[in-house]
Amino acid sequence: MQNREQILEMLSGILVEEFEIEATDITLEASLYEDLDLDSIDAVDLVIKLQQLTGKKIQPEAFKTVRSVSDVVNAIEGLIKS
C-alpha cells in the first residue's frame, strides 16, 4: 500500500523524467496545465505511465477533472485502494 508521499514521489519522478519538468516546480498545489505546462497529449502519456506503474486500468473519465498534482495523487490513491 502506498501513501500520499510515496505516490507524490512516484508522480514527481515521472514528471521529471518523462516531461522534463523541474522537480522544484512540482508541488501538490501546482496546476498540471498552467504551472507545469502539460498539454492534453502529455496528460494521456501520464495516464499510460501511471497505469504501467500501478497495474490498474485508469478510466479516462476519472482524469477529466484532474487539474492539479494533488488531484492526480488523489486519483491514484483511489485506484490503489479499489
Chimera marker file (.cmm) of the C-alpha trace (Angstrom):
<marker_set name="trace">
<marker id="1" x="0.000" y="0.000" z="0.000" r="1" g="1" b="0" radius="0.5"/>
<marker id="2" x="1.390" y="3.370" z="-0.962" r="1" g="1" b="0" radius="0.5"/>
<marker id="3" x="0.816" y="6.535" z="0.997" r="1" g="1" b="0" radius="0.5"/>
<marker id="4" x="0.389" y="10.028" z="-0.402" r="1" g="1" b="0" radius="0.5"/>
<marker id="5" x="4.080" y="10.866" z="-0.055" r="1" g="1" b="0" radius="0.5"/>
<marker id="6" x="5.098" y="7.743" z="-1.992" r="1" g="1" b="0" radius="0.5"/>
<marker id="7" x="2.523" y="8.472" z="-4.690" r="1" g="1" b="0" radius="0.5"/>
<marker id="8" x="3.745" y="12.070" z="-4.974" r="1" g="1" b="0" radius="0.5"/>
<marker id="9" x="7.340" y="10.829" z="-5.175" r="1" g="1" b="0" radius="0.5"/>
<marker id="10" x="6.427" y="8.371" z="-7.951" r="1" g="1" b="0" radius="0.5"/>
<marker id="11" x="4.467" y="11.046" z="-9.825" r="1" g="1" b="0" radius="0.5"/>
<marker id="12" x="7.305" y="13.562" z="-9.447" r="1" g="1" b="0" radius="0.5"/>
<marker id="13" x="9.729" y="11.012" z="-10.864" r="1" g="1" b="0" radius="0.5"/>
<marker id="14" x="7.540" y="10.543" z="-13.939" r="1" g="1" b="0" radius="0.5"/>
<marker id="15" x="7.099" y="14.287" z="-14.455" r="1" g="1" b="0" radius="0.5"/>
<marker id="16" x="10.838" y="14.942" z="-14.165" r="1" g="1" b="0" radius="0.5"/>
<marker id="17" x="11.984" y="12.010" z="-16.317" r="1" g="1" b="0" radius="0.5"/>
<marker id="18" x="9.280" y="11.877" z="-18.964" r="1" g="1" b="0" radius="0.5"/>
<marker id="19" x="8.214" y="15.501" z="-19.242" r="1" g="1" b="0" radius="0.5"/>
<marker id="20" x="11.439" y="17.292" z="-18.265" r="1" g="1" b="0" radius="0.5"/>
<marker id="21" x="9.731" y="19.306" z="-15.529" r="1" g="1" b="0" radius="0.5"/>
<marker id="22" x="11.879" y="20.816" z="-12.789" r="1" g="1" b="0" radius="0.5"/>
<marker id="23" x="11.414" y="18.898" z="-9.544" r="1" g="1" b="0" radius="0.5"/>
<marker id="24" x="11.147" y="22.197" z="-7.648" r="1" g="1" b="0" radius="0.5"/>
<marker id="25" x="8.067" y="23.124" z="-9.721" r="1" g="1" b="0" radius="0.5"/>
<marker id="26" x="6.169" y="20.005" z="-8.626" r="1" g="1" b="0" radius="0.5"/>
<marker id="27" x="4.014" y="20.746" z="-5.594" r="1" g="1" b="0" radius="0.5"/>
<marker id="28" x="0.592" y="19.461" z="-4.605" r="1" g="1" b="0" radius="0.5"/>
<marker id="29" x="-0.869" y="22.864" z="-5.491" r="1" g="1" b="0" radius="0.5"/>
<marker id="30" x="0.773" y="23.039" z="-8.940" r="1" g="1" b="0" radius="0.5"/>
<marker id="31" x="-1.610" y="23.078" z="-11.892" r="1" g="1" b="0" radius="0.5"/>
<marker id="32" x="-0.736" y="20.458" z="-14.499" r="1" g="1" b="0" radius="0.5"/>
<marker id="33" x="-1.661" y="22.741" z="-17.356" r="1" g="1" b="0" radius="0.5"/>
<marker id="34" x="-0.718" y="26.236" z="-16.196" r="1" g="1" b="0" radius="0.5"/>
<marker id="35" x="2.190" y="25.692" z="-13.787" r="1" g="1" b="0" radius="0.5"/>
<marker id="36" x="3.723" y="22.546" z="-15.299" r="1" g="1" b="0" radius="0.5"/>
<marker id="37" x="2.801" y="23.364" z="-18.896" r="1" g="1" b="0" radius="0.5"/>
<marker id="38" x="1.410" y="19.930" z="-19.783" r="1" g="1" b="0" radius="0.5"/>
<marker id="39" x="-0.996" y="19.620" z="-22.694" r="1" g="1" b="0" radius="0.5"/>
<marker id="40" x="-3.714" y="17.053" z="-23.386" r="1" g="1" b="0" radius="0.5"/>
<marker id="41" x="-1.294" y="14.690" z="-25.159" r="1" g="1" b="0" radius="0.5"/>
<marker id="42" x="1.046" y="14.870" z="-22.152" r="1" g="1" b="0" radius="0.5"/>
<marker id="43" x="-1.916" y="14.064" z="-19.907" r="1" g="1" b="0" radius="0.5"/>
<marker id="44" x="-2.661" y="10.908" z="-21.941" r="1" g="1" b="0" radius="0.5"/>
<marker id="45" x="1.019" y="9.893" z="-21.734" r="1" g="1" b="0" radius="0.5"/>
<marker id="46" x="0.926" y="10.480" z="-17.988" r="1" g="1" b="0" radius="0.5"/>
<marker id="47" x="-2.144" y="8.244" z="-17.593" r="1" g="1" b="0" radius="0.5"/>
<marker id="48" x="-0.389" y="5.475" z="-19.568" r="1" g="1" b="0" radius="0.5"/>
<marker id="49" x="2.716" y="5.726" z="-17.341" r="1" g="1" b="0" radius="0.5"/>
<marker id="50" x="0.584" y="5.664" z="-14.197" r="1" g="1" b="0" radius="0.5"/>
<marker id="51" x="-1.267" y="2.583" z="-15.458" r="1" g="1" b="0" radius="0.5"/>
<marker id="52" x="2.044" y="0.800" z="-16.025" r="1" g="1" b="0" radius="0.5"/>
<marker id="53" x="3.300" y="1.692" z="-12.552" r="1" g="1" b="0" radius="0.5"/>
<marker id="54" x="0.113" y="0.905" z="-10.633" r="1" g="1" b="0" radius="0.5"/>
<marker id="55" x="-1.004" y="-2.076" z="-12.717" r="1" g="1" b="0" radius="0.5"/>
<marker id="56" x="-4.515" y="-0.577" z="-12.607" r="1" g="1" b="0" radius="0.5"/>
<marker id="57" x="-6.704" y="0.420" z="-15.525" r="1" g="1" b="0" radius="0.5"/>
<marker id="58" x="-7.360" y="4.148" z="-15.378" r="1" g="1" b="0" radius="0.5"/>
<marker id="59" x="-10.592" y="5.297" z="-16.928" r="1" g="1" b="0" radius="0.5"/>
<marker id="60" x="-10.078" y="8.478" z="-18.977" r="1" g="1" b="0" radius="0.5"/>
<marker id="61" x="-13.223" y="9.943" z="-17.379" r="1" g="1" b="0" radius="0.5"/>
<marker id="62" x="-11.544" y="9.695" z="-13.984" r="1" g="1" b="0" radius="0.5"/>
<marker id="63" x="-8.844" y="12.057" z="-15.200" r="1" g="1" b="0" radius="0.5"/>
<marker id="64" x="-11.109" y="14.609" z="-16.913" r="1" g="1" b="0" radius="0.5"/>
<marker id="65" x="-11.495" y="16.564" z="-13.678" r="1" g="1" b="0" radius="0.5"/>
<marker id="66" x="-7.815" y="16.365" z="-12.744" r="1" g="1" b="0" radius="0.5"/>
<marker id="67" x="-6.236" y="19.823" z="-12.750" r="1" g="1" b="0" radius="0.5"/>
<marker id="68" x="-3.511" y="19.793" z="-10.113" r="1" g="1" b="0" radius="0.5"/>
<marker id="69" x="-0.777" y="17.497" z="-8.855" r="1" g="1" b="0" radius="0.5"/>
<marker id="70" x="-2.920" y="16.932" z="-5.750" r="1" g="1" b="0" radius="0.5"/>
<marker id="71" x="-5.823" y="15.770" z="-7.964" r="1" g="1" b="0" radius="0.5"/>
<marker id="72" x="-3.539" y="13.185" z="-9.598" r="1" g="1" b="0" radius="0.5"/>
<marker id="73" x="-2.346" y="11.942" z="-6.199" r="1" g="1" b="0" radius="0.5"/>
<marker id="74" x="-5.986" y="11.628" z="-5.042" r="1" g="1" b="0" radius="0.5"/>
<marker id="75" x="-6.946" y="9.735" z="-8.216" r="1" g="1" b="0" radius="0.5"/>
<marker id="76" x="-4.035" y="7.295" z="-7.856" r="1" g="1" b="0" radius="0.5"/>
<marker id="77" x="-4.752" y="6.842" z="-4.157" r="1" g="1" b="0" radius="0.5"/>
<marker id="78" x="-8.357" y="5.970" z="-5.022" r="1" g="1" b="0" radius="0.5"/>
<marker id="79" x="-7.235" y="3.473" z="-7.670" r="1" g="1" b="0" radius="0.5"/>
<marker id="80" x="-4.785" y="1.713" z="-5.393" r="1" g="1" b="0" radius="0.5"/>
<marker id="81" x="-7.421" y="1.328" z="-2.691" r="1" g="1" b="0" radius="0.5"/>
<marker id="82" x="-10.055" y="-0.059" z="-5.075" r="1" g="1" b="0" radius="0.5"/>
<link id1="1" id2="2" r="1" g="1" b="0" radius="0.2"/>
<link id1="2" id2="3" r="1" g="1" b="0" radius="0.2"/>
<link id1="3" id2="4" r="1" g="1" b="0" radius="0.2"/>
<link id1="4" id2="5" r="1" g="1" b="0" radius="0.2"/>
<link id1="5" id2="6" r="1" g="1" b="0" radius="0.2"/>
<link id1="6" id2="7" r="1" g="1" b="0" radius="0.2"/>
<link id1="7" id2="8" r="1" g="1" b="0" radius="0.2"/>
<link id1="8" id2="9" r="1" g="1" b="0" radius="0.2"/>
<link id1="9" id2="10" r="1" g="1" b="0" radius="0.2"/>
<link id1="10" id2="11" r="1" g="1" b="0" radius="0.2"/>
<link id1="11" id2="12" r="1" g="1" b="0" radius="0.2"/>
<link id1="12" id2="13" r="1" g="1" b="0" radius="0.2"/>
<link id1="13" id2="14" r="1" g="1" b="0" radius="0.2"/>
<link id1="14" id2="15" r="1" g="1" b="0" radius="0.2"/>
<link id1="15" id2="16" r="1" g="1" b="0" radius="0.2"/>
<link id1="16" id2="17" r="1" g="1" b="0" radius="0.2"/>
<link id1="17" id2="18" r="1" g="1" b="0" radius="0.2"/>
<link id1="18" id2="19" r="1" g="1" b="0" radius="0.2"/>
<link id1="19" id2="20" r="1" g="1" b="0" radius="0.2"/>
<link id1="20" id2="21" r="1" g="1" b="0" radius="0.2"/>
<link id1="21" id2="22" r="1" g="1" b="0" radius="0.2"/>
<link id1="22" id2="23" r="1" g="1" b="0" radius="0.2"/>
<link id1="23" id2="24" r="1" g="1" b="0" radius="0.2"/>
<link id1="24" id2="25" r="1" g="1" b="0" radius="0.2"/>
<link id1="25" id2="26" r="1" g="1" b="0" radius="0.2"/>
<link id1="26" id2="27" r="1" g="1" b="0" radius="0.2"/>
<link id1="27" id2="28" r="1" g="1" b="0" radius="0.2"/>
<link id1="28" id2="29" r="1" g="1" b="0" radius="0.2"/>
<link id1="29" id2="30" r="1" g="1" b="0" radius="0.2"/>
<link id1="30" id2="31" r="1" g="1" b="0" radius="0.2"/>
<link id1="31" id2="32" r="1" g="1" b="0" radius="0.2"/>
<link id1="32" id2="33" r="1" g="1" b="0" radius="0.2"/>
<link id1="33" id2="34" r="1" g="1" b="0" radius="0.2"/>
<link id1="34" id2="35" r="1" g="1" b="0" radius="0.2"/>
<link id1="35" id2="36" r="1" g="1" b="0" radius="0.2"/>
<link id1="36" id2="37" r="1" g="1" b="0" radius="0.2"/>
<link id1="37" id2="38" r="1" g="1" b="0" radius="0.2"/>
<link id1="38" id2="39" r="1" g="1" b="0" radius="0.2"/>
<link id1="39" id2="40" r="1" g="1" b="0" radius="0.2"/>
<link id1="40" id2="41" r="1" g="1" b="0" radius="0.2"/>
<link id1="41" id2="42" r="1" g="1" b="0" radius="0.2"/>
<link id1="42" id2="43" r="1" g="1" b="0" radius="0.2"/>
<link id1="43" id2="44" r="1" g="1" b="0" radius="0.2"/>
<link id1="44" id2="45" r="1" g="1" b="0" radius="0.2"/>
<link id1="45" id2="46" r="1" g="1" b="0" radius="0.2"/>
<link id1="46" id2="47" r="1" g="1" b="0" radius="0.2"/>
<link id1="47" id2="48" r="1" g="1" b="0" radius="0.2"/>
<link id1="48" id2="49" r="1" g="1" b="0" radius="0.2"/>
<link id1="49" id2="50" r="1" g="1" b="0" radius="0.2"/>
<link id1="50" id2="51" r="1" g="1" b="0" radius="0.2"/>
<link id1="51" id2="52" r="1" g="1" b="0" radius="0.2"/>
<link id1="52" id2="53" r="1" g="1" b="0" radius="0.2"/>
<link id1="53" id2="54" r="1" g="1" b="0" radius="0.2"/>
<link id1="54" id2="55" r="1" g="1" b="0" radius="0.2"/>
<link id1="55" id2="56" r="1" g="1" b="0" radius="0.2"/>
<link id1="56" id2="57" r="1" g="1" b="0" radius="0.2"/>
<link id1="57" id2="58" r="1" g="1" b="0" radius="0.2"/>
<link id1="58" id2="59" r="1" g="1" b="0" radius="0.2"/>
<link id1="59" id2="60" r="1" g="1" b="0" radius="0.2"/>
<link id1="60" id2="61" r="1" g="1" b="0" radius="0.2"/>
<link id1="61" id2="62" r="1" g="1" b="0" radius="0.2"/>
<link id1="62" id2="63" r="1" g="1" b="0" radius="0.2"/>
<link id1="63" id2="64" r="1" g="1" b="0" radius="0.2"/>
<link id1="64" id2="65" r="1" g="1" b="0" radius="0.2"/>
<link id1="65" id2="66" r="1" g="1" b="0" radius="0.2"/>
<link id1="66" id2="67" r="1" g="1" b="0" radius="0.2"/>
<link id1="67" id2="68" r="1" g="1" b="0" radius="0.2"/>
<link id1="68" id2="69" r="1" g="1" b="0" radius="0.2"/>
<link id1="69" id2="70" r="1" g="1" b="0" radius="0.2"/>
<link id1="70" id2="71" r="1" g="1" b="0" radius="0.2"/>
<link id1="71" id2="72" r="1" g="1" b="0" radius="0.2"/>
<link id1="72" id2="73" r="1" g="1" b="0" radius="0.2"/>
<link id1="73" id2="74" r="1" g="1" b="0" radius="0.2"/>
<link id1="74" id2="75" r="1" g="1" b="0" radius="0.2"/>
<link id1="75" id2="76" r="1" g="1" b="0" radius="0.2"/>
<link id1="76" id2="77" r="1" g="1" b="0" radius="0.2"/>
<link id1="77" id2="78" r="1" g="1" b="0" radius="0.2"/>
<link id1="78" id2="79" r="1" g="1" b="0" radius="0.2"/>
<link id1="79" id2="80" r="1" g="1" b="0" radius="0.2"/>
<link id1="80" id2="81" r="1" g="1" b="0" radius="0.2"/>
<link id1="81" id2="82" r="1" g="1" b="0" radius="0.2"/>
</marker_set>
